[in-house]
């Protein structure tokens, strides 16, 4: 991408942000500060908080299906215009989700070894049954 293409892309992104954002003046507060919810997290250590894009209905539905609920204003819930809202999930459910992901990744890391062992056992069985050669799967895996 050339510099002119980058400038055009930035100008287009700025135009989209100005026209589709919340009504009113452009907010001068940096987005990192707007999305900072550490004070709410400190008040709710038993909950996992995350911002959800309300304009993306698929994301909202996915988060609700995972168990997230919108944090009400009475519990320090926040929103940024009609774009983002703070959702929460009980910490225990979040930890279960993280552990399930960890286990799935560990399984995927072992899958190729398990598949290889199964193939070698099949080869050893075929050599024994079809050709009368008695060799163990462990011996085949040594080389």
N, CA, C and O atoms as CSV, one atom per row, in Angstrom:
chain,resi,resn,atom,element,x,y,z
A,1,UNK,N,N,0.838,-1.179,0.000
A,1,UNK,CA,C,0.000,0.000,0.000
A,1,UNK,C,C,0.880,1.238,0.000
A,1,UNK,O,O,1.828,1.340,0.779
A,2,UNK,N,N,0.570,2.140,-0.846
A,2,UNK,CA,C,1.313,3.392,-0.894
A,2,UNK,C,C,0.781,4.389,0.122
A,2,UNK,O,O,-0.253,4.170,0.753
A,3,UNK,N,N,1.507,5.486,0.265
A,3,UNK,CA,C,1.116,6.510,1.240
A,3,UNK,C,C,-0.229,7.132,0.898
A,3,UNK,O,O,-1.029,7.408,1.792
A,4,UNK,N,N,-0.487,7.357,-0.394
A,4,UNK,CA,C,-1.767,7.966,-0.765
A,4,UNK,C,C,-2.923,7.017,-0.456
A,4,UNK,O,O,-3.991,7.455,-0.027
A,5,UNK,N,N,-2.711,5.717,-0.673
A,5,UNK,CA,C,-3.760,4.739,-0.350
A,5,UNK,C,C,-4.014,4.697,1.145
A,5,UNK,O,O,-5.160,4.578,1.579
A,6,UNK,N,N,-2.951,4.794,1.937
A,6,UNK,CA,C,-3.109,4.813,3.389
A,6,UNK,C,C,-3.870,6.050,3.845
A,6,UNK,O,O,-4.742,5.964,4.710
A,7,UNK,N,N,-3.544,7.194,3.269
A,7,UNK,CA,C,-4.245,8.437,3.627
A,7,UNK,C,C,-5.721,8.339,3.263
A,7,UNK,O,O,-6.583,8.761,4.034
A,8,UNK,N,N,-6.014,7.781,2.088
A,8,UNK,CA,C,-7.401,7.629,1.661
A,8,UNK,C,C,-8.153,6.667,2.583
A,8,UNK,O,O,-9.306,6.913,2.938
A,9,UNK,N,N,-7.494,5.570,2.966
A,9,UNK,CA,C,-8.131,4.609,3.870
A,9,UNK,C,C,-8.399,5.239,5.233
A,9,UNK,O,O,-9.456,5.013,5.824
A,10,UNK,N,N,-7.446,6.031,5.738
A,10,UNK,CA,C,-7.629,6.704,7.025
A,10,UNK,C,C,-8.751,7.723,6.935
A,10,UNK,O,O,-9.573,7.825,7.846
A,11,UNK,N,N,-8.794,8.481,5.842
A,11,UNK,CA,C,-9.851,9.470,5.667
A,11,UNK,C,C,-11.217,8.796,5.613
A,11,UNK,O,O,-12.185,9.299,6.184
A,12,UNK,N,N,-11.296,7.664,4.930
A,12,UNK,CA,C,-12.557,6.933,4.851
A,12,UNK,C,C,-12.955,6.398,6.223
A,12,UNK,O,O,-14.126,6.475,6.595
A,13,UNK,N,N,-12.002,5.859,6.978
A,13,UNK,CA,C,-12.300,5.355,8.319
A,13,UNK,C,C,-12.751,6.492,9.234
A,13,UNK,O,O,-13.683,6.324,10.020
A,14,UNK,N,N,-12.098,7.637,9.135
A,14,UNK,CA,C,-12.499,8.802,9.935
A,14,UNK,C,C,-13.914,9.247,9.574
A,14,UNK,O,O,-14.710,9.571,10.456
A,15,UNK,N,N,-14.225,9.263,8.283
A,15,UNK,CA,C,-15.553,9.662,7.827
A,15,UNK,C,C,-16.615,8.692,8.349
A,15,UNK,O,O,-17.682,9.117,8.791
A,16,UNK,N,N,-16.322,7.394,8.298
A,16,UNK,CA,C,-17.267,6.390,8.804
A,16,UNK,C,C,-17.470,6.564,10.302
A,16,UNK,O,O,-18.596,6.484,10.794
A,17,UNK,N,N,-16.380,6.801,11.028
A,17,UNK,CA,C,-16.489,6.986,12.475
A,17,UNK,C,C,-17.319,8.224,12.812
A,17,UNK,O,O,-18.118,8.194,13.749
A,18,UNK,N,N,-17.141,9.306,12.064
A,18,UNK,CA,C,-17.899,10.531,12.321
A,18,UNK,C,C,-19.375,10.351,12.016
A,18,UNK,O,O,-20.223,10.867,12.744
A,19,UNK,N,N,-19.693,9.628,10.952
A,19,UNK,CA,C,-21.086,9.545,10.514
A,19,UNK,C,C,-21.870,8.420,11.171
A,19,UNK,O,O,-23.096,8.499,11.250
A,20,UNK,N,N,-21.199,7.373,11.647
A,20,UNK,CA,C,-21.945,6.262,12.239
A,20,UNK,C,C,-21.840,6.207,13.743
A,20,UNK,O,O,-22.501,5.378,14.368
A,21,UNK,N,N,-21.037,7.055,14.344
A,21,UNK,CA,C,-20.865,7.057,15.793
A,21,UNK,C,C,-22.082,7.640,16.494
A,21,UNK,O,O,-23.111,7.898,15.868
A,22,UNK,N,N,-21.955,7.839,17.771
A,22,UNK,CA,C,-23.020,8.434,18.548
A,22,UNK,C,C,-23.246,9.871,18.080
A,22,UNK,O,O,-22.341,10.524,17.561
A,23,UNK,N,N,-24.462,10.339,18.276
A,23,UNK,CA,C,-24.750,11.698,17.850
A,23,UNK,C,C,-24.046,12.683,18.768
A,23,UNK,O,O,-23.723,12.362,19.912
A,24,UNK,N,N,-23.816,13.859,18.268
A,24,UNK,CA,C,-23.152,14.881,19.066
A,24,UNK,C,C,-21.743,15.112,18.575
A,24,UNK,O,O,-21.333,14.618,17.525
A,25,UNK,N,N,-21.019,15.872,19.361
A,25,UNK,CA,C,-19.655,16.216,18.993
A,25,UNK,C,C,-18.745,15.000,19.104
A,25,UNK,O,O,-19.020,14.056,19.844
A,26,UNK,N,N,-17.657,15.050,18.349
A,26,UNK,CA,C,-16.670,13.981,18.410
A,26,UNK,C,C,-16.031,13.998,19.795
A,26,UNK,O,O,-15.622,15.050,20.285
A,27,UNK,N,N,-15.948,12.837,20.414
A,27,UNK,CA,C,-15.385,12.734,21.751
A,27,UNK,C,C,-13.870,12.827,21.648
A,27,UNK,O,O,-13.251,12.103,20.868
A,28,UNK,N,N,-13.280,13.706,22.424
A,28,UNK,CA,C,-11.841,13.896,22.389
A,28,UNK,C,C,-11.102,12.969,23.344
A,28,UNK,O,O,-9.874,12.884,23.305
A,29,UNK,N,N,-11.836,12.281,24.189
A,29,UNK,CA,C,-11.207,11.363,25.128
A,29,UNK,C,C,-10.630,10.182,24.357
A,29,UNK,O,O,-11.316,9.619,23.503
A,30,UNK,N,N,-9.393,9.794,24.634
A,30,UNK,CA,C,-8.819,8.626,23.950
A,30,UNK,C,C,-9.650,7.377,24.203
A,30,UNK,O,O,-10.179,7.188,25.298
A,31,UNK,N,N,-9.763,6.525,23.190
A,31,UNK,CA,C,-10.597,5.332,23.299
A,31,UNK,C,C,-10.136,4.414,24.432
A,31,UNK,O,O,-10.953,3.755,25.075
A,32,UNK,N,N,-8.839,4.376,24.668
A,32,UNK,CA,C,-8.328,3.549,25.765
A,32,UNK,C,C,-8.868,3.985,27.107
A,32,UNK,O,O,-9.107,3.154,27.984
A,33,UNK,N,N,-9.063,5.286,27.277
A,33,UNK,CA,C,-9.609,5.802,28.535
A,33,UNK,C,C,-11.108,5.539,28.600
A,33,UNK,O,O,-11.633,5.195,29.658
A,34,UNK,N,N,-11.798,5.700,27.475
A,34,UNK,CA,C,-13.237,5.434,27.449
A,34,UNK,C,C,-13.548,3.982,27.799
A,34,UNK,O,O,-14.541,3.699,28.470
A,35,UNK,N,N,-12.703,3.071,27.346
A,35,UNK,CA,C,-12.957,1.646,27.552
A,35,UNK,C,C,-12.332,1.101,28.827
A,35,UNK,O,O,-12.435,-0.096,29.095
A,36,UNK,N,N,-11.694,1.942,29.611
A,36,UNK,CA,C,-11.054,1.499,30.848
A,36,UNK,C,C,-12.129,1.240,31.905
A,36,UNK,O,O,-12.826,2.163,32.326
A,37,UNK,N,N,-12.257,-0.008,32.326
A,37,UNK,CA,C,-13.267,-0.378,33.317
A,37,UNK,C,C,-12.621,-1.050,34.523
A,37,UNK,O,O,-13.247,-1.883,35.178
A,38,UNK,N,N,-11.385,-0.697,34.817
A,38,UNK,CA,C,-10.697,-1.329,35.949
A,38,UNK,C,C,-11.384,-1.045,37.280
A,38,UNK,O,O,-11.377,-1.889,38.177
A,39,UNK,N,N,-11.974,0.133,37.410
A,39,UNK,CA,C,-12.663,0.441,38.663
A,39,UNK,C,C,-13.899,-0.447,38.843
A,39,UNK,O,O,-14.214,-0.848,39.963
A,40,UNK,N,N,-14.590,-0.752,37.759
A,40,UNK,CA,C,-15.748,-1.651,37.839
A,40,UNK,C,C,-15.269,-3.078,38.128
A,40,UNK,O,O,-15.895,-3.788,38.914
A,41,UNK,N,N,-14.171,-3.501,37.503
A,41,UNK,CA,C,-13.611,-4.831,37.776
A,41,UNK,C,C,-13.228,-4.962,39.234
A,41,UNK,O,O,-13.422,-6.024,39.827
A,42,UNK,N,N,-12.688,-3.906,39.827
A,42,UNK,CA,C,-12.293,-3.942,41.235
A,42,UNK,C,C,-13.507,-4.123,42.143
A,42,UNK,O,O,-13.410,-4.761,43.192
A,43,UNK,N,N,-14.642,-3.566,41.746
A,43,UNK,CA,C,-15.868,-3.699,42.546
A,43,UNK,C,C,-16.527,-5.061,42.373
A,43,UNK,O,O,-17.317,-5.482,43.217
A,44,UNK,N,N,-16.208,-5.746,41.286
A,44,UNK,CA,C,-16.822,-7.045,40.983
A,44,UNK,C,C,-15.737,-8.087,40.700
A,44,UNK,O,O,-15.617,-8.547,39.564
A,45,UNK,N,N,-14.944,-8.466,41.707
A,45,UNK,CA,C,-13.869,-9.433,41.457
A,45,UNK,C,C,-14.387,-10.831,41.108
A,45,UNK,O,O,-13.641,-11.657,40.582
A,46,UNK,N,N,-15.657,-11.092,41.399
A,46,UNK,CA,C,-16.247,-12.399,41.113
A,46,UNK,C,C,-16.810,-12.480,39.697
A,46,UNK,O,O,-17.409,-13.493,39.337
A,47,UNK,N,N,-16.633,-11.441,38.887
A,47,UNK,CA,C,-17.179,-11.411,37.540
A,47,UNK,C,C,-16.087,-11.081,36.526
A,47,UNK,O,O,-15.130,-10.371,36.834
A,48,UNK,N,N,-16.246,-11.601,35.328
A,48,UNK,CA,C,-15.369,-11.298,34.198
A,48,UNK,C,C,-16.097,-10.280,33.347
A,48,UNK,O,O,-17.212,-10.541,32.894
A,49,UNK,N,N,-15.494,-9.125,33.120
A,49,UNK,CA,C,-16.131,-8.060,32.354
A,49,UNK,C,C,-15.535,-7.975,30.964
A,49,UNK,O,O,-14.358,-8.263,30.750
A,50,UNK,N,N,-16.384,-7.571,30.018
A,50,UNK,CA,C,-15.904,-7.323,28.658
A,50,UNK,C,C,-16.867,-6.370,27.969
A,50,UNK,O,O,-18.069,-6.363,28.233
A,51,UNK,N,N,-16.303,-5.572,27.083
A,51,UNK,CA,C,-17.112,-4.674,26.274
A,51,UNK,C,C,-17.678,-5.465,25.106
A,51,UNK,O,O,-16.988,-6.299,24.519
A,52,UNK,N,N,-18.940,-5.201,24.771
A,52,UNK,CA,C,-19.588,-5.875,23.648
A,52,UNK,C,C,-20.099,-4.806,22.685
A,52,UNK,O,O,-20.722,-3.826,23.094
A,53,UNK,N,N,-19.824,-5.013,21.409
A,53,UNK,CA,C,-20.273,-4.094,20.358
A,53,UNK,C,C,-21.756,-4.339,20.106
A,53,UNK,O,O,-22.131,-5.371,19.549
A,54,UNK,N,N,-22.596,-3.398,20.512
A,54,UNK,CA,C,-24.042,-3.553,20.389
A,54,UNK,C,C,-24.524,-3.444,18.946
A,54,UNK,O,O,-25.616,-3.909,18.618
A,55,UNK,N,N,-23.730,-2.844,18.101
A,55,UNK,CA,C,-24.128,-2.720,16.695
A,55,UNK,C,C,-23.951,-4.037,15.937
A,55,UNK,O,O,-24.566,-4.238,14.889
A,56,UNK,N,N,-23.121,-4.924,16.458
A,56,UNK,CA,C,-22.912,-6.230,15.839
A,56,UNK,C,C,-23.796,-7.245,16.584
A,56,UNK,O,O,-23.387,-7.809,17.599
A,57,UNK,N,N,-24.996,-7.463,16.070
A,57,UNK,CA,C,-25.971,-8.311,16.767
A,57,UNK,C,C,-25.506,-9.759,16.883
A,57,UNK,O,O,-25.878,-10.460,17.824
A,58,UNK,N,N,-24.698,-10.204,15.933
A,58,UNK,CA,C,-24.165,-11.567,16.016
A,58,UNK,C,C,-23.238,-11.707,17.216
A,58,UNK,O,O,-23.272,-12.723,17.910
A,59,UNK,N,N,-22.411,-10.698,17.464
A,59,UNK,CA,C,-21.513,-10.734,18.623
A,59,UNK,C,C,-22.310,-10.700,19.924
A,59,UNK,O,O,-21.994,-11.420,20.871
A,60,UNK,N,N,-23.331,-9.871,19.964
A,60,UNK,CA,C,-24.162,-9.797,21.170
A,60,UNK,C,C,-24.788,-11.158,21.438
A,60,UNK,O,O,-24.764,-11.645,22.568
A,61,UNK,N,N,-25.345,-11.769,20.403
A,61,UNK,CA,C,-25.984,-13.078,20.566
A,61,UNK,C,C,-24.967,-14.130,20.999
A,61,UNK,O,O,-25.270,-14.982,21.834
A,62,UNK,N,N,-23.765,-14.072,20.435
A,62,UNK,CA,C,-22.729,-15.043,20.807
A,62,UNK,C,C,-22.335,-14.880,22.272
A,62,UNK,O,O,-22.181,-15.872,22.984
A,63,UNK,N,N,-22.171,-13.646,22.725
A,63,UNK,CA,C,-21.787,-13.414,24.126
A,63,UNK,C,C,-22.899,-13.828,25.073
A,63,UNK,O,O,-22.625,-14.393,26.132
A,64,UNK,N,N,-24.144,-13.559,24.717
A,64,UNK,CA,C,-25.271,-13.972,25.557
A,64,UNK,C,C,-25.341,-15.501,25.606
A,64,UNK,O,O,-25.622,-16.071,26.660
A,65,UNK,N,N,-25.090,-16.160,24.491
A,65,UNK,CA,C,-25.086,-17.630,24.469
A,65,UNK,C,C,-23.970,-18.190,25.349
A,65,UNK,O,O,-24.113,-19.280,25.903
A,66,UNK,N,N,-22.861,-17.462,25.485
A,66,UNK,CA,C,-21.766,-17.890,26.361
A,66,UNK,C,C,-22.091,-17.665,27.829
A,66,UNK,O,O,-21.397,-18.183,28.704
A,67,UNK,N,N,-23.151,-16.890,28.109
A,67,UNK,CA,C,-23.543,-16.635,29.492
A,67,UNK,C,C,-23.331,-15.214,29.954
A,67,UNK,O,O,-23.616,-14.896,31.109
A,68,UNK,N,N,-22.840,-14.353,29.089
A,68,UNK,CA,C,-22.642,-12.952,29.454
A,68,UNK,C,C,-23.992,-12.249,29.550
A,68,UNK,O,O,-24.901,-12.515,28.764
A,69,UNK,N,N,-24.109,-11.357,30.516
A,69,UNK,CA,C,-25.301,-10.519,30.650
A,69,UNK,C,C,-24.839,-9.068,30.745
A,69,UNK,O,O,-23.750,-8.770,31.236
A,70,UNK,N,N,-25.688,-8.190,30.269
A,70,UNK,CA,C,-25.337,-6.768,30.329
A,70,UNK,C,C,-25.336,-6.310,31.780
A,70,UNK,O,O,-26.290,-6.559,32.518
A,71,UNK,N,N,-24.292,-5.658,32.175
A,71,UNK,CA,C,-24.165,-5.166,33.544
A,71,UNK,C,C,-25.101,-3.967,33.704
A,71,UNK,O,O,-24.942,-2.961,33.013
A,72,UNK,N,N,-26.082,-4.071,34.618
A,72,UNK,CA,C,-27.030,-2.958,34.761
A,72,UNK,C,C,-26.363,-1.714,35.349
A,72,UNK,O,O,-25.335,-1.801,36.020
A,73,UNK,N,N,-26.966,-0.568,35.085
A,73,UNK,CA,C,-26.431,0.698,35.603
A,73,UNK,C,C,-26.362,0.689,37.124
A,73,UNK,O,O,-25.488,1.330,37.707
A,74,UNK,N,N,-27.273,-0.029,37.771
A,74,UNK,CA,C,-27.268,-0.082,39.238
A,74,UNK,C,C,-26.039,-0.801,39.784
A,74,UNK,O,O,-25.697,-0.636,40.955
A,75,UNK,N,N,-25.371,-1.595,38.948
A,75,UNK,CA,C,-24.152,-2.303,39.360
A,75,UNK,C,C,-22.930,-1.733,38.644
A,75,UNK,O,O,-21.990,-2.462,38.326
A,76,UNK,N,N,-22.950,-0.447,38.399
A,76,UNK,CA,C,-21.857,0.262,37.740
A,76,UNK,C,C,-21.699,-0.130,36.276
A,76,UNK,O,O,-20.605,-0.037,35.720
A,77,UNK,N,N,-22.783,-0.565,35.655
A,77,UNK,CA,C,-22.726,-0.881,34.233
A,77,UNK,C,C,-22.448,0.379,33.426
A,77,UNK,O,O,-22.830,1.478,33.828
A,78,UNK,N,N,-21.797,0.220,32.313
A,78,UNK,CA,C,-21.443,1.363,31.475
A,78,UNK,C,C,-21.818,1.078,30.038
A,78,UNK,O,O,-21.981,-0.068,29.619
A,79,UNK,N,N,-21.946,2.158,29.306
A,79,UNK,CA,C,-22.153,2.052,27.866
A,79,UNK,C,C,-21.528,3.268,27.214
A,79,UNK,O,O,-21.390,4.321,27.838
A,80,UNK,N,N,-21.159,3.119,25.978
A,80,UNK,CA,C,-20.616,4.227,25.201
A,80,UNK,C,C,-21.590,4.443,24.048
A,80,UNK,O,O,-21.541,3.752,23.030
A,81,UNK,N,N,-22.465,5.409,24.231
A,81,UNK,CA,C,-23.490,5.684,23.235
A,81,UNK,C,C,-24.315,4.429,22.984
A,81,UNK,O,O,-24.651,3.686,23.906
A,82,UNK,N,N,-24.629,4.218,21.719
A,82,UNK,CA,C,-25.354,3.007,21.322
A,82,UNK,C,C,-24.401,1.970,20.747
A,82,UNK,O,O,-24.839,0.995,20.135
A,83,UNK,N,N,-23.095,2.173,20.941
A,83,UNK,CA,C,-22.102,1.314,20.310
A,83,UNK,C,C,-21.645,0.168,21.200
A,83,UNK,O,O,-21.647,-0.983,20.764
A,84,UNK,N,N,-21.256,0.456,22.434
A,84,UNK,CA,C,-20.664,-0.554,23.312
A,84,UNK,C,C,-21.346,-0.545,24.661
A,84,UNK,O,O,-21.815,0.492,25.130
A,85,UNK,N,N,-21.396,-1.709,25.280
A,85,UNK,CA,C,-21.906,-1.835,26.646
A,85,UNK,C,C,-21.047,-2.852,27.374
A,85,UNK,O,O,-20.448,-3.738,26.764
A,86,UNK,N,N,-21.001,-2.707,28.683
A,86,UNK,CA,C,-20.215,-3.594,29.521
A,86,UNK,C,C,-21.062,-4.805,29.890
A,86,UNK,O,O,-22.150,-4.663,30.448
A,87,UNK,N,N,-20.561,-5.991,29.577
A,87,UNK,CA,C,-21.238,-7.245,29.897
A,87,UNK,C,C,-20.388,-8.000,30.910
A,87,UNK,O,O,-19.184,-7.766,31.013
A,88,UNK,N,N,-21.020,-8.911,31.662
A,88,UNK,CA,C,-20.266,-9.663,32.670
A,88,UNK,C,C,-20.648,-11.135,32.648
A,88,UNK,O,O,-21.728,-11.519,32.198
A,89,UNK,N,N,-19.729,-11.936,33.147
A,89,UNK,CA,C,-19.887,-13.382,33.252
A,89,UNK,C,C,-19.336,-13.792,34.610
A,89,UNK,O,O,-18.292,-13.284,35.022
A,90,UNK,N,N,-20.015,-14.706,35.324
A,90,UNK,CA,C,-19.452,-15.154,36.602
A,90,UNK,C,C,-18.040,-15.708,36.413
A,90,UNK,O,O,-17.773,-16.425,35.449
A,91,UNK,N,N,-17.147,-15.376,37.330
A,91,UNK,CA,C,-15.735,-15.752,37.230
A,91,UNK,C,C,-15.570,-17.264,37.096
A,91,UNK,O,O,-14.711,-17.722,36.342
A,92,UNK,N,N,-16.380,-18.050,37.816
A,92,UNK,CA,C,-16.279,-19.511,37.736
A,92,UNK,C,C,-16.543,-20.037,36.339
A,92,UNK,O,O,-15.834,-20.925,35.864
A,93,UNK,N,N,-17.562,-19.497,35.674
A,93,UNK,CA,C,-17.866,-19.916,34.304
A,93,UNK,C,C,-16.737,-19.518,33.361
A,93,UNK,O,O,-16.388,-20.268,32.450
A,94,UNK,N,N,-16.172,-18.340,33.583
A,94,UNK,CA,C,-15.060,-17.889,32.756
A,94,UNK,C,C,-13.861,-18.813,32.924
A,94,UNK,O,O,-13.220,-19.182,31.940
A,95,UNK,N,N,-13.551,-19.192,34.169
A,95,UNK,CA,C,-12.421,-20.098,34.427
A,95,UNK,C,C,-12.658,-21.458,33.764
A,95,UNK,O,O,-11.724,-22.050,33.225
A,96,UNK,N,N,-13.905,-21.960,33.798
A,96,UNK,CA,C,-14.223,-23.234,33.129
A,96,UNK,C,C,-13.989,-23.120,31.624
A,96,UNK,O,O,-13.456,-24.036,30.998
A,97,UNK,N,N,-14.389,-21.994,31.054
A,97,UNK,CA,C,-14.209,-21.772,29.618
A,97,UNK,C,C,-12.728,-21.745,29.261
A,97,UNK,O,O,-12.319,-22.333,28.260
A,98,UNK,N,N,-11.925,-21.065,30.075
A,98,UNK,CA,C,-10.483,-20.989,29.837
A,98,UNK,C,C,-9.853,-22.379,29.950
A,98,UNK,O,O,-9.015,-22.750,29.129
A,99,UNK,N,N,-10.256,-23.144,30.964
A,99,UNK,CA,C,-9.704,-24.494,31.158
A,99,UNK,C,C,-10.103,-25.414,30.004
A,99,UNK,O,O,-9.292,-26.218,29.542
A,100,UNK,N,N,-11.347,-25.299,29.537
A,100,UNK,CA,C,-11.780,-26.116,28.396
A,100,UNK,C,C,-10.950,-25.792,27.161
A,100,UNK,O,O,-10.579,-26.697,26.413
A,101,UNK,N,N,-10.654,-24.524,26.939
A,101,UNK,CA,C,-9.804,-24.136,25.811
A,101,UNK,C,C,-8.396,-24.676,25.964
A,101,UNK,O,O,-7.789,-25.121,24.990
A,102,UNK,N,N,-7.875,-24.641,27.180
A,102,UNK,CA,C,-6.524,-25.165,27.447
A,102,UNK,C,C,-6.479,-26.674,27.156
A,102,UNK,O,O,-5.534,-27.172,26.545
A,103,UNK,N,N,-7.514,-27.382,27.602
A,103,UNK,CA,C,-7.556,-28.828,27.361
A,103,UNK,C,C,-7.689,-29.141,25.878
A,103,UNK,O,O,-7.076,-30.088,25.384
A,104,UNK,N,N,-8.487,-28.349,25.165
A,104,UNK,CA,C,-8.639,-28.563,23.725
A,104,UNK,C,C,-7.322,-28.340,22.995
A,104,UNK,O,O,-6.981,-29.100,22.088
A,105,UNK,N,N,-6.580,-27.308,23.379
A,105,UNK,CA,C,-5.277,-27.060,22.753
A,105,UNK,C,C,-4.296,-28.192,23.051
A,105,UNK,O,O,-3.531,-28.598,22.176
A,106,UNK,N,N,-4.315,-28.708,24.294
A,106,UNK,CA,C,-3.432,-29.822,24.644
A,106,UNK,C,C,-3.808,-31.062,23.832
A,106,UNK,O,O,-2.930,-31.786,23.364
A,107,UNK,N,N,-5.104,-31.307,23.664
A,107,UNK,CA,C,-5.557,-32.447,22.858
A,107,UNK,C,C,-5.089,-32.301,21.418
A,107,UNK,O,O,-4.625,-33.267,20.812
A,108,UNK,N,N,-5.207,-31.112,20.877
A,108,UNK,CA,C,-4.782,-30.890,19.492
A,108,UNK,C,C,-3.278,-31.063,19.331
A,108,UNK,O,O,-2.811,-31.507,18.282
A,109,UNK,N,N,-2.524,-30.716,20.360
A,109,UNK,CA,C,-1.076,-30.910,20.296
A,109,UNK,C,C,-0.702,-32.390,20.352
A,109,UNK,O,O,0.339,-32.781,19.824
A,110,UNK,N,N,-1.541,-33.221,20.987
A,110,UNK,CA,C,-1.271,-34.656,21.076
A,110,UNK,C,C,-1.875,-35.455,19.933
A,110,UNK,O,O,-1.480,-36.599,19.708
A,111,UNK,N,N,-2.827,-34.874,19.203
A,111,UNK,CA,C,-3.572,-35.633,18.196
A,111,UNK,C,C,-2.680,-36.274,17.146
A,111,UNK,O,O,-2.913,-37.421,16.765
A,112,UNK,N,N,-1.673,-35.569,16.673
A,112,UNK,CA,C,-0.833,-36.141,15.620
A,112,UNK,C,C,-0.072,-37.357,16.140
A,112,UNK,O,O,0.155,-38.311,15.395
A,113,UNK,N,N,0.326,-37.330,17.414
A,113,UNK,CA,C,1.030,-38.481,17.991
A,113,UNK,C,C,0.089,-39.673,18.107
A,113,UNK,O,O,0.462,-40.802,17.790
A,114,UNK,N,N,-1.130,-39.414,18.562
A,114,UNK,CA,C,-2.124,-40.483,18.694
A,114,UNK,C,C,-2.445,-41.076,17.331
A,114,UNK,O,O,-2.536,-42.296,17.190
A,115,UNK,N,N,-2.617,-40.228,16.333
A,115,UNK,CA,C,-2.910,-40.702,14.981
A,115,UNK,C,C,-1.744,-41.527,14.443
A,115,UNK,O,O,-1.969,-42.562,13.815
A,116,UNK,N,N,-0.518,-41.098,14.671
A,116,UNK,CA,C,0.660,-41.831,14.215
A,116,UNK,C,C,0.712,-43.211,14.882
A,116,UNK,O,O,0.972,-44.214,14.219
A,117,UNK,N,N,0.465,-43.256,16.190
A,117,UNK,CA,C,0.478,-44.540,16.897
A,117,UNK,C,C,-0.580,-45.486,16.333
A,117,UNK,O,O,-0.329,-46.682,16.186
A,118,UNK,N,N,-1.751,-44.958,16.022
A,118,UNK,CA,C,-2.827,-45.784,15.458
A,118,UNK,C,C,-2.427,-46.336,14.088
A,118,UNK,O,O,-2.699,-47.498,13.785
A,119,UNK,N,N,-1.793,-45.520,13.271
A,119,UNK,CA,C,-1.355,-45.968,11.942
A,119,UNK,C,C,-0.290,-47.049,12.078
A,119,UNK,O,O,-0.337,-48.053,11.367
A,120,UNK,N,N,0.667,-46.859,12.980
A,120,UNK,CA,C,1.737,-47.844,13.175
A,120,UNK,C,C,1.159,-49.158,13.684
A,120,UNK,O,O,1.587,-50.226,13.247
A,121,UNK,N,N,0.204,-49.100,14.592
A,121,UNK,CA,C,-0.430,-50.326,15.069
A,121,UNK,C,C,-1.152,-51.046,13.938
A,121,UNK,O,O,-1.132,-52.276,13.873
A,122,UNK,N,N,-1.789,-50.291,13.048
A,122,UNK,CA,C,-2.457,-50.888,11.890
A,122,UNK,C,C,-1.459,-51.568,10.961
A,122,UNK,O,O,-1.730,-52.650,10.440
A,123,UNK,N,N,-0.310,-50.941,10.753
A,123,UNK,CA,C,0.728,-51.528,9.903
A,123,UNK,C,C,1.260,-52.814,10.536
A,123,UNK,O,O,1.445,-53.817,9.846
A,124,UNK,N,N,1.505,-52.784,11.840
A,124,UNK,CA,C,2.001,-53.982,12.532
A,124,UNK,C,C,0.977,-55.109,12.441
A,124,UNK,O,O,1.348,-56.260,12.212
A,125,UNK,N,N,-0.294,-54.798,12.615
A,125,UNK,CA,C,-1.353,-55.797,12.529
A,125,UNK,C,C,-1.443,-56.366,11.111
A,125,UNK,O,O,-1.594,-57.576,10.939
A,126,UNK,N,N,-1.351,-55.504,10.095
A,126,UNK,CA,C,-1.417,-55.971,8.708
A,126,UNK,C,C,-0.211,-56.846,8.366
A,126,UNK,O,O,-0.359,-57.851,7.671
A,127,UNK,N,N,0.978,-56.478,8.844
A,127,UNK,CA,C,2.161,-57.299,8.590
A,127,UNK,C,C,1.999,-58.687,9.217
A,127,UNK,O,O,2.398,-59.695,8.634
A,128,UNK,N,N,1.405,-58.721,10.415
A,128,UNK,CA,C,1.217,-60.001,11.101
A,128,UNK,C,C,0.145,-60.838,10.402
A,128,UNK,O,O,0.354,-62.024,10.145
A,129,UNK,N,N,-1.020,-60.216,10.088
A,129,UNK,CA,C,-2.148,-60.962,9.538
A,129,UNK,C,C,-1.961,-61.359,8.075
A,129,UNK,O,O,-2.314,-62.476,7.697
A,130,UNK,N,N,-1.421,-60.481,7.257
A,130,UNK,CA,C,-1.330,-60.752,5.825
A,130,UNK,C,C,-0.012,-61.383,5.407
A,130,UNK,O,O,0.042,-62.135,4.434
A,131,UNK,N,N,1.062,-61.074,6.148
A,131,UNK,CA,C,2.373,-61.511,5.688
A,131,UNK,C,C,3.082,-62.435,6.668
A,131,UNK,O,O,4.154,-62.958,6.365
A,132,UNK,N,N,2.496,-62.637,7.828
A,132,UNK,CA,C,3.099,-63.542,8.803
A,132,UNK,C,C,4.335,-62.991,9.485
A,132,UNK,O,O,5.078,-63.746,10.112
A,133,UNK,N,N,4.568,-61.713,9.380
A,133,UNK,CA,C,5.725,-61.091,10.018
A,133,UNK,C,C,5.270,-60.553,11.378
A,133,UNK,O,O,4.367,-59.719,11.460
A,134,UNK,N,N,5.904,-61.039,12.427
A,134,UNK,CA,C,5.512,-60.633,13.765
A,134,UNK,C,C,6.444,-59.527,14.254
A,134,UNK,O,O,7.561,-59.800,14.691
A,135,UNK,N,N,5.984,-58.283,14.180
A,135,UNK,CA,C,6.755,-57.132,14.637
A,135,UNK,C,C,5.822,-56.258,15.483
A,135,UNK,O,O,4.648,-56.084,15.154
A,136,UNK,N,N,6.356,-55.720,16.563
A,136,UNK,CA,C,5.518,-54.902,17.439
A,136,UNK,C,C,5.461,-53.459,16.928
A,136,UNK,O,O,6.342,-53.004,16.199
A,137,UNK,N,N,4.415,-52.767,17.327
A,137,UNK,CA,C,4.263,-51.365,16.948
A,137,UNK,C,C,5.404,-50.524,17.533
A,137,UNK,O,O,5.859,-49.565,16.910
A,138,UNK,N,N,5.860,-50.893,18.735
A,138,UNK,CA,C,6.957,-50.153,19.358
A,138,UNK,C,C,8.232,-50.271,18.533
A,138,UNK,O,O,8.981,-49.304,18.387
A,139,UNK,N,N,8.476,-51.482,17.988
A,139,UNK,CA,C,9.675,-51.675,17.167
A,139,UNK,C,C,9.598,-50.848,15.878
A,139,UNK,O,O,10.611,-50.326,15.411
A,140,UNK,N,N,8.408,-50.731,15.313
A,140,UNK,CA,C,8.239,-49.936,14.092
A,140,UNK,C,C,8.432,-48.439,14.365
A,140,UNK,O,O,8.899,-47.700,13.498
A,141,UNK,N,N,8.072,-48.002,15.566
A,141,UNK,CA,C,8.192,-46.587,15.890
A,141,UNK,C,C,9.588,-46.166,16.272
A,141,UNK,O,O,9.870,-44.970,16.345
A,142,UNK,N,N,10.484,-47.130,16.522
A,142,UNK,CA,C,11.843,-46.775,16.919
A,142,UNK,C,C,12.594,-46.041,15.824
A,142,UNK,O,O,13.368,-45.127,16.112
A,143,UNK,N,N,12.390,-46.407,14.629
A,143,UNK,CA,C,13.136,-45.803,13.514
A,143,UNK,C,C,12.419,-44.619,13.071
A,143,UNK,O,O,12.859,-43.944,12.140
